[in-house]
């Protein structure tokens, strides 16, 4: 390749990827996200195909992985802000999750895999994921300037969208070739790779927060004072509840009622997720054209709305596959608008001194709705049937946009500065200035 061609290729690489610390961080996230998508399909398929789980058991399996967010996000965020050294916590969490996921194919090879082990591993992986994620919110902003938040979120979510394309397809094929539990080895390896990339960066993290009265609930109080965060949290909690009613049953619905096999299901969902890639490429332009707030509002509608097609699916197999593809394609575009825009708003509004605590509080409410949704999905699926439950889930998800319409979010053209929330900023300055107490 000529020097001119090399320079032209380099010029097409996003500017942030020329910065080594962020490039290593992004590389670790990319590998881990791909492995997560394989597991997202492989664990429920292991429950259905190997252990013959029913609707209620599928609901409990989803709940086991999601319950730690409800139980531990708030104390994990407070602990992370007080302890500091968040990168080290993230590396430990990656290695622990690798070992836990690897235990499943080992048990399967020994003919000892049980639903109890799936529940236990899903719960333990969820605990370490909480620790990783509350620290990740702070690590992300230490690598970027505020004017880079949208681009940074675009790169991370663009990779996430790619994982939606490649992960289910690879997961479905691995399940076909190796059996569902053995396919999980790919995710175990991805966690080790993520830890290795994190070990090679050394960002300047915020100092540990001094312990004082109210430390545990400071994140919740900050959200309560911020109209922007209150709105985003209410919308996200609603869409997540109904989305997990949906996802707790959609694999069982596709396999049992529509007759799709694992490989075909993975390929169609992966192909449909190309919409996420397109959404990641377009979101920056959409935000520049209509503003950050209108883009987020559109995302809250166009992420859940296309999934209404899934309970409509029926008839010849090609028509069913086309329906799944269209639903996943358009939903992926909406998801990128929602995640990139909402993530950038949160990064701009939340101060460093409270970032892990606000992240933990946000996850407690937002992610805490997910196990409730999974349990509800299992109960409704067993009592009224899979298709009626999917109707409730998809229509309920669309209604989440109603939280945003009367709020300030749709009117935001640019990312607000932290100082745009004077009450919040004053509270943060007061906390920073207060003398620390030794215990």
N, C-alpha and C positions, 0 to 999 in steps of 0.2 A: 504494500500500500504506500502511495506517495505521501510526501510530507503535507502536500496541499489537501489530499483526501483525509489524512489523519486530523489536520486542523479543522476541516469542515465537519468531520464526525464529532470531534470534541466540542465544537460550537453548538451542536444539537443536543448535547447532554445537559440536563437541567443544572443551573448554576450551583444549587446546593450540593449536588453530587461531586462537585469539584472540591468541596470542603471535606477533608479526610475524616474528622470526627463524626460529622453527620452521615457520611457515606457508610462508615462502619456500623453506626447505629441502624441506619436504614437496611443494610444488608442482613443484619441479625433479625430485624423485624420481618423482613421479606421471607427468609427461610422458615421462620417459626409460623408465620401466617399460612404458608403453604401446607405445612404439616398439620396445623390445626384443622384445615378444611378436610384433609383426609380422615382425621379422627372424627370430625363432625358427622361424616357419613358412616365410617367403619364401626363405631361403637353401637349406634342403634341397629345397624345391620347385623352385628354380632349377636345382639339381644334377640332380634327377630329370627335370623336364619340358623344360629347355632343353639340358642337357648329357648327359642320358641316363645318369646315374651308376648303377652296380650296387651290390650290398650292401657289398662291400669298400670301394669308393670313398666310400660314405656313412659308413662307419665311420671312414675316414681324415679325412673332412671334420669330423665331430664331434670327433675327436682333435685336429685342428689348432687348434680354438678353445679346447680345454680344457687342452692341454699347458702353456701358460704358467703356469697355477696351480700345477702341479707343479714347474716349473723356477724360478719367480721369486718366489713368495709369501713365502718366508722372507727372502731378501735385501731384497725390497721393503718388508716390515714393519720390518726393522732400519734401512733407509735412511730411511723416513718418520719413525720415532721420533727418529733422530739429526738429521735435517734440520729437522723442524718444518714450519710453514707448509703444513699438509696441504690446506687449502682451495684454495690456489693450484695444488697438484699435481692436485687433482680437476678443476679448471677446464681445465687443460692436457690432461688425459686425455679429458675430454668433447669438446673441439675436435678432438683427434687422431682419436678414433673417428668423429666426424662426417665428417671428410675421407676416412677409409678406407672407410667404408660407401658414401659418395657415389661412390667410384671404380667400384663395380660397375655401377650403371645407366649410367654414362658409357661403360664398356667394352662393355656390351650394346648401347647405341645405335650404337656404332662397329663392331658385329659382331666384337668382339675378346675377348669374355668366354671364359675357359678355366677348367677345374678347378684349374689351378695358381694362378690369381689368387684363386679362392675359398679355396683352402687358405691362401695368403699373407695375405689380408685377415682371415680367421678367426683366424689365429695372432696377427697384429699387434693386432687388436682385443682379443684375450685378454690380451695384455701390458698394454695401457693399462687394461683392466678390473681387473687385479690391482692396479695402482697406485691406481686409484680406490677399490677396496673396502677395502684395508688402511688407507687414510686415513679412509674413511667411518665405520668403527667408532669412531674417536676423535671425529670431528665430531659424531656423533649424541649422545654422552653429554655433550658440552660445551653442548648446547642444552637439556638436561633435568636434573631432579633425579632421584635414585634412585626415588622414589615415582611418577615419571611414566614409567618404562621400559616397563611393560606397555601403558599407553595409547599411548605413542609407537610402540612396535612394532606395536600393533593398527592404528594409522592407516597406517603404512607398508605393512604386510602386507595391510590392507584394500584399499589402492590397488593393490597387487600382484594381489590376487584380482580386482579389477575389470579389471585389464589382461588377466588370463587370460580374462575374459568377452569384452571388446571387442577385444583384440588379435588373437587367431586369426580372429575373424569378419571384422574389418576387413582383416586380412592376406589371408585367403582371397578376399574380394571384390576387393581391389586386384590380387591375382595374376590373377583372372579377367578384370579390366578392362584392366590395364596390362601384364601379364606379370610374373613373379616378380622379376626384377632391378630393374625400375622401382619396384616397391612398396617397395623398400629406402630410397627417398628419405625416406619418413616417419620412419624411424629416425634418419637423418642430421639431420633437422630437430629431432628430439626431443633429441639430444645438445647441439645449439646452445642450445635452450631451457633445458636443465639447467644449462649453464655460465652463462647469463644470470642465473638465479635464485641460483646460488651466489655470483656476483659481488656480489649485493646484501645479503649477510649478512657479519657480522664477529664471529664468536664468539671468546671468549678461549680459545685453544688451550693445551694443556700445553706447557711449554718443551721445547726439544730435549733429548733424553737425551745425557749426556756419553759419548763413546766410551771403552770400557774392554774388557778381556779378557772374552770370553764374551758380548758384546753381540749377536752374530748368533743365538746359540742360547738366549738368555734366555727367549724365548717358549715354546720346546719344554720347557725345564726347568720353567717354571711349570705348564704343562699336566701334566707328569709328576708334580708334587707334588699336584695338585688331583684328587681322586677324581671330583668333579662334571664337570670339563672332560674328564678321561680317558674317562669314560663317554659323554658327549655326542659326543666325537670318534669313538669306536669305532662308535657307532650310526650317526652321520651318514656316516662313511666307507663302512660296509657298505651302507646304503640308497642312497647316491649311486652306488656301483659298479653295483649291479643296476639302478638307475633309468636309468643311461646305457647299459647294455646294451639296455634296453627302448627308450629314446628314439632311439638310433642307427638303429633299424629300423622303428619304428612307422609313420612316414609311408610308407615303401616298402611295408610290409605292407598298409596301408589302401588305397593306390593300386593296387598290382599284384595282390594276392591277393583283396582285398575289393571292388575296382572302384569306390572312392569318388573323386569329383573334388575338386579343390582347394577350391572354394567350399563344397561340402557338408561336407567334413571340417572346415574352419575354423569354420563355423557350429555344428556339433554339439559340437566341443570347447569353443568359446566358451560355448555354452549350458550345457554340463555344468559349466563352471567357475563357474557361479552358486553352486555348493557352497562355493567358496572365499570368496565374499562373505558367505554365511551363516555360514561358519566364523569369519570375522573378527569378525562381529557378536556371535557367541556365545562366543568364546574367553574374553573378560574375565569373563563370568558363570560359565563353567565353571571357570576358575581360582579365582574367589572361592568357588565351591561345594565343589570337591573338592581344591583346592590346586594349586600350580604344578607339583610333581613328577608327580602322577598325570595331570595334563593333558598334560604332555610325553610321558609313557609311552603314553597313548592315541594321541597324534599319531604316534608311531613305528610303531604298528600300523595305524591307519586311513588313513595316507597311502599305503602300498604295497598293502595287502590288496585294495582294490577293483579294482586293475589286473589281477588274475587273470581278470576278465571278458573282457579284450581277446583273449587267445588262444582263448577260448571262442566268440568272435564267428563267426557264419556264418549261412547261410540267406538269407531274403529281405532286401532292403536295409533296409526299416523296422526289422526285428529287429536288424540290425547297427548301425544308427544308435542305437537304443534302448540297446543294450549299451554303446556308446561313451559315451553320455550318462550312464548310471548310474555307470560306472566313474569318469569325470571328476568327477561331482557329489560322490560320497562321498569320493573321494581329495582333492578340494579342501578339504573340511571337515577331514580329518586333517592336511593340509599346514599349515593355519593354526594348529591346535593345536601342531604341532611347531615351526613357525618362530617364532611369537609367544612361546611359552613358552621355547623353547631360547634365542632371542635375548635375552630378558629375563634369564634365568639367567646368560648370559655377560656381559651388561652389568653385572650386580650383582657378579660374582665377580672380574672382571679389573680390576686397578688402572690408573689413567690412565697411569702411568709406563711401563707395559709393553703398553698396549692394541694398538698397531699391530704390535708384535712377536708378541704372542699371536695376533692376528688372522692375521698372515702364516703363523705356524706351523700354526694351525688349517686355513687354506686349503691349505697344502702337502700335508697328509695327506688332508683331506676332499675338496677339489677335485682333488687329484692322483689320486684314485681314479676320477674321471670319464673322463679319456682312456683309462685302462686298461679301464674298462667299455665305452667306445665301440669300442676296438680289439677287445675280446673279442666284442662284439656283431657286428661286421663279420665276424670270423673264423668264429664259430659260425653266423651267418646264411648264410654262403657254403657251409659244410661240412655242417650238419645241417638247414638250412632255417629260414625265418623263424618259423613258429609254434612249433616246439620250443624255439627260442632265447627267444622271449617267455615260454614257460612257465618256463624256468630263471630268467629275469630277475624275473618277478613273485613266484614262490615264494621266491627268494633275498632279495628286498627285505623280505618279511614277517618273515623270520628276524632282521632287524636289531634287533627289540625285545628279543631275548634278552640283549643287552648290558646293558640297563637293569634287568632284573628283580632281579639280586643287588646292585645298586649303591644308594647313598643317594638317588638321584634320585626314585624312586617315593614315598619317605617325606617329601619336602619339602613343607610346607604353605605357607610364605612364601618370598619371595626372601631368600637368605642375605646377610648383610652381608659385606663384604670381610674383616672381622676374623674371620669364621667359619673362615677357612683360616689358622690361626696360623703355620704354617711358611711359607706363601706370603707372608703379610703381613710376616713378619720379613725375608724375603729382599728384598722390595721396599723396606722401610725401610733395610736395609743398603745396597742399591744407591743409594738416594736420598742417603744420608748420605756415601757414599764420595767422596773428592775426585776431581774430573775430571782427566783427563790430556790434555795438549795433544800433538798429533802434528806 
